[in-house]
Amino acid sequence: MRRPKIQPIRNKLDLTDRVQVRIVTRRLGLSQAELTEIVGRIGNSIAAISKEVHSQRSGRLAPAAEVPPAAVIASVAETSADVGAMPETLP
């Protein structure tokens, strides 16, 4: 008698399945150690793993922009208003 092959749960990652691990690591651009660490922290849901990887990358790639102090912004706004004003008397 043939035993049916057990179908894996499609949205869960099985770290013992080498094929699944290889596919997920290639798709997400991770090493196997990084994947194992994320699964230990987040869980084995593929959606959660993907979300965590993308949030880590977006945080790493987008550094905070330096915003000048409010006094600098106000002084630039005043000078641009003065430059744009027409003189009241013409020679």
C-alpha positions in Angstrom: 0.0 0.0 0.0 1.2 3.5 -0.9 1.4 6.1 1.8 0.4 9.6 0.7 3.2 12.2 0.9 2.5 14.6 3.7 1.8 18.0 2.2 3.7 20.8 3.9 1.9 23.8 5.3 2.4 26.5 2.6 2.7 29.5 4.8 5.1 28.0 7.4 8.8 27.4 7.0 10.2 24.1 8.0 13.9 24.5 8.8 14.5 20.8 8.5 13.5 20.9 4.8 16.6 21.9 2.9 14.7 22.8 -0.3 12.4 25.2 1.6 15.4 26.8 3.4 17.3 27.2 0.1 14.4 28.8 -1.6 13.6 31.3 1.2 17.3 32.3 1.7 17.7 33.0 -2.0 14.4 34.9 -2.3 15.1 37.0 0.7 18.9 37.3 0.2 19.8 35.9 3.6 22.3 33.4 4.9 21.1 30.3 6.6 22.4 31.6 10.0 20.4 34.9 9.5 17.3 33.0 8.6 17.6 30.7 11.6 18.1 33.7 13.9 15.0 35.4 12.5 12.9 32.3 12.8 14.0 31.9 16.4 13.0 35.5 17.2 9.9 35.9 15.0 8.5 32.5 14.3 8.2 30.2 11.2 5.6 32.2 9.3 7.0 33.0 5.9 5.0 36.3 5.8 6.4 37.4 9.2 9.9 36.5 8.2 9.6 38.4 4.9 8.1 41.4 6.7 10.9 41.4 9.3 13.6 41.2 6.6 12.1 44.1 4.7 11.7 46.3 7.8 15.4 45.6 8.7 16.5 46.6 5.2 14.4 49.7 5.1 15.7 50.8 8.4 19.3 50.1 7.4 19.1 51.8 3.9 17.3 55.0 4.8 19.4 57.0 7.2 17.7 59.9 8.9 18.1 63.2 7.0 19.8 66.0 8.8 17.3 68.9 9.3 18.8 72.3 10.1 17.7 74.1 13.2 14.6 76.3 13.1 16.7 79.5 13.4 18.5 78.7 10.2 15.3 78.0 8.4 13.8 81.2 9.6 16.9 83.3 8.6 16.8 81.8 5.1 13.1 82.5 4.7 13.7 86.1 5.8 16.6 86.6 3.3 14.6 85.1 0.4 11.7 87.4 1.2 14.1 90.4 1.3 15.7 89.4 -2.1 12.3 89.0 -3.7 11.0 92.4 -2.6 11.0 95.2 -5.1 12.6 98.5 -4.1 10.0 101.2 -3.4 11.9 104.0 -5.1 13.4 103.7 -8.5 16.4 106.0 -9.5 
